[in-house]
């Protein structure tokens, strides 16, 4: 009996260590897909000049990436219900790895766009499987804390990626070398996942599983329609701003991607591109904002914070559009901060409005992220036709709809 107790304790200890190991690998995955997501905002103008294509064609990069969410979110959710997290995480990491390497070796703009799409498919798989998987890596009471920490650390990928490209170029390599780096990073993570022992799959409650019949029923609900459209608009405008900051500054203010805030010295070496730094600050301030407002929700209320930040998003973007060079750079970074409340508020307002079917509703809302594809491309198209100031108004209108939902929306926020 004594020996059995010792073996049982050792098994628990090994399982605990194994879970912490997987928690670490999951953090790496979140950082990785953050890198792959935000780098698109830096490579659009480089892709355009390298392949001598129009801004509309270059706008197909974010279109292809976020189209993957719309096509594969629900299928990946259903596949995870059936096969578990490990299969989906491995598949997503494999797709990010292979597609990154193939993009580096691609010499045709259509192949580059196709590889961006498959990278987006991999990122979608990681996100769909990652969030519920984190719940199985520790005690349930720590799930929210662990998820918040992982998302916060993962945001470092969003912030660092835009700065990485000009550093690589300054070292004498082409911009697409960044995908060779990403491929190597993901290959290492893939090996870590492959040889890791995953915890036993926990069967989801039937009401939490994604089901096509439920999807048809819920699509008729006005709250889901309104807030899914809100996420469509929000993600679209977020992509439409972050992906075109560099293009806007170049075409409107004549600021090229190789101009730094500092003429010489260590800071010039670390941050050779001022506009790429602003793109990085866009994502960094968004992450900082989420950590900042989380404790404030208890005292101020989610809806008030949602309204304040949605209004700040619209006003900051208007300043970015019509301000001078310095004001535009500052305002674009502030747009990133003010967007910190929107996605979580839209998501929680929808979930809180229903007592069941949360898994299916999450699948619908995940599909709405496809807004990044259509609105992101539309900004590029309007920029080609009428100029980048007019193109940014696409984002103003989209953020305006989010502000409308913040003030007059019927979704349940401030749940006590």
Order of alpha helices (4+ residues) and beta strands (2+ residues): alpha-alpha-alpha-alpha-alpha-alpha-alpha-alpha-alpha-alpha-alpha-alpha-alpha-alpha-alpha-alpha-alpha-alpha-alpha
